[in-house]
Amino acid sequence: MDLSLQKRLASEILGVGKDRVYIDYTKIKEVAKALTRQDILVLIEQGIIRKKDVEGQSRYWVNYRRKQKKKGRRRGYGSRKGSKNARFDKKRRWILTIRAIRRLLRKLKEEGKISSSTYRELYLKAKGGRFRSKRALLLYLEEAGILKESQKEK
């Protein structure tokens, strides 16, 4: 039995798409007789025609993947699209490194382990890219004899 007219009218009245119109197929003959908007309205009031709920999309797998990535999974070569620089640009890496080095220099100066002139000298070397990490800076201080091994911060 073709109920396309009834579905169309019901969808317009209910304000939803045709796919969201539910017709009770046990009362199919009554629905087939309804040819006007008024007839459809009566069937809606009786509950023979209703609108279906919106079908959502589960967030389960999104949440699962997010948890996996937090643990460091799913980041292998096969999952990478951008270059190394595109994924974590040079500028951001530099900012994080230089801030850590400057923080360490400030701490060493405040604790009196290096003088102000040494601090300034090391600060400028750090700015010039002489130390790639805090560890490299501490090794340099040790080798130069500025910082004793017992004073070294871990």
RAFEN-V498118 format. One record per residue. N is the residue number from 1. RES is the residue in one small letter. SS is DSSP state (hx for helix, st for strand, lp for the rest). OMEGA is omega in degrees with one decimal (NA if undefined). Layout:
BEGIN
n->N res->RES ss->SS omega->OMEGA
n->N res->RES ss->SS omega->OMEGA
END
This chain:
BEGIN
n->1 res->m ss->lp omega->-177.8
n->2 res->d ss->lp omega->-179.9
n->3 res->l ss->lp omega->-175.7
n->4 res->s ss->hx omega->178.2
n->5 res->l ss->hx omega->-178.8
n->6 res->q ss->hx omega->179.1
n->7 res->k ss->hx omega->-179.1
n->8 res->r ss->hx omega->179.8
n->9 res->l ss->hx omega->-179.5
n->10 res->a ss->hx omega->-179.9
n->11 res->s ss->hx omega->177.5
n->12 res->e ss->hx omega->-179.4
n->13 res->i ss->hx omega->-178.2
n->14 res->l ss->hx omega->179.4
n->15 res->g ss->lp omega->177.5
n->16 res->v ss->lp omega->177.4
n->17 res->g ss->lp omega->-178.6
n->18 res->k ss->hx omega->-178.8
n->19 res->d ss->hx omega->-178.9
n->20 res->r ss->hx omega->177.9
n->21 res->v ss->st omega->178.5
n->22 res->y ss->st omega->177.1
n->23 res->i ss->st omega->178.3
n->24 res->d ss->lp omega->-173.1
n->25 res->y ss->hx omega->173.7
n->26 res->t ss->hx omega->-180.0
n->27 res->k ss->hx omega->-172.7
n->28 res->i ss->hx omega->-178.6
n->29 res->k ss->hx omega->177.4
n->30 res->e ss->hx omega->-178.4
n->31 res->v ss->hx omega->-179.0
n->32 res->a ss->hx omega->179.9
n->33 res->k ss->hx omega->-177.5
n->34 res->a ss->lp omega->-177.7
n->35 res->l ss->lp omega->-178.5
n->36 res->t ss->lp omega->177.3
n->37 res->r ss->hx omega->-179.9
n->38 res->q ss->hx omega->178.3
n->39 res->d ss->hx omega->-179.4
n->40 res->i ss->hx omega->178.4
n->41 res->l ss->hx omega->178.5
n->42 res->v ss->hx omega->179.8
n->43 res->l ss->hx omega->178.0
n->44 res->i ss->hx omega->178.8
n->45 res->e ss->hx omega->178.9
n->46 res->q ss->hx omega->179.5
n->47 res->g ss->lp omega->178.3
n->48 res->i ss->lp omega->174.6
n->49 res->i ss->st omega->178.4
n->50 res->r ss->st omega->173.0
n->51 res->k ss->st omega->180.0
n->52 res->k ss->lp omega->175.6
n->53 res->d ss->lp omega->176.8
n->54 res->v ss->lp omega->177.8
n->55 res->e ss->lp omega->179.2
n->56 res->g ss->lp omega->176.8
n->57 res->q ss->lp omega->-176.3
n->58 res->s ss->lp omega->177.9
n->59 res->r ss->lp omega->-173.9
n->60 res->y ss->hx omega->-174.3
n->61 res->w ss->hx omega->176.5
n->62 res->v ss->hx omega->179.8
n->63 res->n ss->hx omega->179.3
n->64 res->y ss->hx omega->-179.8
n->65 res->r ss->hx omega->-179.9
n->66 res->r ss->hx omega->178.6
n->67 res->k ss->hx omega->179.8
n->68 res->q ss->hx omega->-179.1
n->69 res->k ss->hx omega->178.0
n->70 res->k ss->hx omega->178.9
n->71 res->k ss->lp omega->179.2
n->72 res->g ss->lp omega->177.6
n->73 res->r ss->lp omega->173.4
n->74 res->r ss->lp omega->-179.4
n->75 res->r ss->lp omega->-179.2
n->76 res->g ss->lp omega->-177.0
n->77 res->y ss->hx omega->-178.2
n->78 res->g ss->hx omega->-177.9
n->79 res->s ss->hx omega->-174.8
n->80 res->r ss->lp omega->178.2
n->81 res->k ss->lp omega->-177.7
n->82 res->g ss->lp omega->176.3
n->83 res->s ss->lp omega->178.8
n->84 res->k ss->hx omega->-178.4
n->85 res->n ss->hx omega->-179.8
n->86 res->a ss->hx omega->-178.3
n->87 res->r ss->hx omega->177.3
n->88 res->f ss->lp omega->-167.9
n->89 res->d ss->lp omega->-174.2
n->90 res->k ss->hx omega->-177.2
n->91 res->k ss->hx omega->-179.6
n->92 res->r ss->hx omega->179.5
n->93 res->r ss->hx omega->179.7
n->94 res->w ss->hx omega->-179.2
n->95 res->i ss->hx omega->-179.0
n->96 res->l ss->hx omega->-178.8
n->97 res->t ss->hx omega->-175.4
n->98 res->i ss->hx omega->177.8
n->99 res->r ss->hx omega->179.7
n->100 res->a ss->hx omega->-179.1
n->101 res->i ss->hx omega->-179.8
n->102 res->r ss->hx omega->177.4
n->103 res->r ss->hx omega->178.9
n->104 res->l ss->hx omega->178.8
n->105 res->l ss->hx omega->179.6
n->106 res->r ss->hx omega->-179.0
n->107 res->k ss->hx omega->-180.0
n->108 res->l ss->hx omega->179.2
n->109 res->k ss->hx omega->-179.5
n->110 res->e ss->hx omega->179.3
n->111 res->e ss->lp omega->178.4
n->112 res->g ss->lp omega->-179.6
n->113 res->k ss->lp omega->173.3
n->114 res->i ss->lp omega->-179.7
n->115 res->s ss->lp omega->179.8
n->116 res->s ss->hx omega->-179.4
n->117 res->s ss->hx omega->177.2
n->118 res->t ss->hx omega->178.5
n->119 res->y ss->hx omega->-177.9
n->120 res->r ss->hx omega->-179.8
n->121 res->e ss->hx omega->-179.4
n->122 res->l ss->hx omega->179.1
n->123 res->y ss->hx omega->-178.7
n->124 res->l ss->hx omega->176.8
n->125 res->k ss->hx omega->178.9
n->126 res->a ss->hx omega->179.5
n->127 res->k ss->hx omega->179.5
n->128 res->g ss->lp omega->176.7
n->129 res->g ss->lp omega->-178.2
n->130 res->r ss->lp omega->-177.4
n->131 res->f ss->lp omega->-178.5
n->132 res->r ss->lp omega->179.8
n->133 res->s ss->lp omega->176.5
n->134 res->k ss->hx omega->-179.9
n->135 res->r ss->hx omega->179.0
n->136 res->a ss->hx omega->178.1
n->137 res->l ss->hx omega->-180.0
n->138 res->l ss->hx omega->177.0
n->139 res->l ss->hx omega->178.5
n->140 res->y ss->hx omega->-179.7
n->141 res->l ss->hx omega->178.7
n->142 res->e ss->hx omega->-177.8
n->143 res->e ss->hx omega->-180.0
n->144 res->a ss->hx omega->178.5
n->145 res->g ss->lp omega->179.4
n->146 res->i ss->lp omega->-177.5
n->147 res->l ss->lp omega->179.3
n->148 res->k ss->lp omega->-176.9
n->149 res->e ss->lp omega->-179.2
n->150 res->s ss->lp omega->-179.7
n->151 res->q ss->lp omega->-174.0
n->152 res->k ss->lp omega->177.8
n->153 res->e ss->lp omega->178.3
n->154 res->k ss->lp omega->NA
END
